[in-house]
Amino acid sequence: MNILLLGSGGRESAFASKMAQSPLLSQLYIAPGNGGTIAYGKNINLKTTDFDAIGAFVLKHDIRMVVVGPEEPLVKGIHDYFLQREDLLHIPVIGPQQEGAQLEGSKDFSKQFMIRHGIPTAAFRSFTVETLHEGLDYLETQKLPIVLKADGLAAGKGVLICESLEEAKLELKSMLADAKFGEASSRVVVEEFLTGIELSVFVLTDGKSYKILPEAKDYKRIGEGDTGLNTGGMGSISPVPFADAQFMKKVEERIIIPTIEGLKEDNIPYKGFIFIGLMASESAAGKEPYVIEYNVRMGDPETESVIPRIESDLIELFKGVAEENLSEKELRISPKIAATIMLVAGGYPGEYLKGKTLSGIENLRHSFAFHAGTELENGLVKSSGGRVIAITSLQDNLFDAVQKATADAGRIYFDGRYFRADIGADLM
């Protein structure tokens, strides 16, 4: 079948590489794609939120499935758009409808969902500009540090951890009264700060049954030793050593099952990925999982560690989602360990360098290269984003995976390039 994959990052590169291996695939189109996705299909110059243009392309090129990589088209309702058009409603979209996408599109919606269905999460309250004074009073009653989250999509920048009451009050005013994150912070969730180790758990669901994909741990800070500014992610590891059978049983029973059943109870149809950002907090009974956030798509760079470990046909699994028979499909996961290191542009996550020529990609010895912020220009691969290319090594143990991914990351060069050499060090 012909398939359209929407997106342009490292996540979509990983999807494309895996989907290209399927005997079910005739032609893969990636919109808009990047400098690396052309190895797996045809890049198409379409905006992921231009639904009319996507619909026209789908009909013209006999597309039989649309796989949505990023969150924005889902939150804006691309799945609903297809269902509302008679000429498109027979084409499956892998990704939830707009109401389900509110699990990521609105922090307040997702917190209310968790409370309603008894899913463990941090204590919280939500405020708007009209209730700003209540919010400021509420801050005075809370323990520090405290977390402020813009309710809407803020391109990964809408979460602030405030260490002092003065800082928290200033930031709450800035978010609500001064629209620090635009429309995204017209409502702000004030949340208890949880301590522990973060990890990401991924679920694929057809709305009835689910498959638990490999979990991963990502590294957000720009600097080694988890220092400096937050980024979209500097690397990831899968599996996570402390996420043993006992811990994952807690995750499934307390979080995954109540989430899937909660969607059914609330009559929210959901076909696609659920990314559950967790905090593993220490207790007398061992590590306890709490939900930090839901995302309605796969994470990046976690996808670049998770997808290489999936041995099953990814398109076959997507067909199971579309046809609501996912429970009949087999999910095979490699026991090997994946380490992903993200090479980023000079200056990232602030203003960063673009248009730098990449060299050395052909010199990789033990790794896959998943392009993220790249484009092709006159046959040369040039940097076009802050996170430029992800290097993933799949090995028998964590030490080898990290060592080989790091060595291969060093074989790629572009002006100003930077990567963290300590990804996974905390897990060894």
Secondary structure as UniProt FT lines:
FT   STRAND          2..7
FT   HELIX           10..19
FT   TURN            20..21
FT   TURN            23..24
FT   STRAND          27..32
FT   TURN            35..36
FT   HELIX           37..39
FT   STRAND          42..43
FT   TURN            48..49
FT   HELIX           51..60
FT   TURN            61..62
FT   STRAND          63..68
FT   HELIX           72..75
FT   TURN            76..77
FT   HELIX           78..84
FT   TURN            86..90
FT   STRAND          93..94
FT   HELIX           98..105
FT   HELIX           107..116
FT   TURN            117..118
FT   STRAND          124..128
FT   HELIX           129..131
FT   HELIX           132..140
FT   STRAND          146..150
FT   TURN            155..156
FT   STRAND          159..162
FT   HELIX           165..176
FT   TURN            180..181
FT   HELIX           182..185
FT   STRAND          187..192
FT   STRAND          197..205
FT   STRAND          210..212
FT   STRAND          216..218
FT   STRAND          221..223
FT   TURN            224..226
FT   STRAND          227..230
FT   STRAND          235..238
FT   TURN            241..242
FT   HELIX           245..251
FT   HELIX           252..256
FT   HELIX           257..265
FT   TURN            266..267
FT   STRAND          272..283
FT   TURN            284..285
FT   STRAND          286..295
FT   TURN            300..301
FT   HELIX           302..306
FT   HELIX           307..309
FT   HELIX           314..322
FT   TURN            323..324
FT   HELIX           326..328
FT   STRAND          337..344
FT   TURN            346..349
FT   HELIX           361..363
FT   STRAND          368..371
FT   STRAND          374..377
FT   TURN            378..379
FT   STRAND          380..383
FT   STRAND          387..395
FT   HELIX           398..409
FT   TURN            410..411
FT   TURN            415..416
FT   TURN            423..424
FT   HELIX           425..427
//
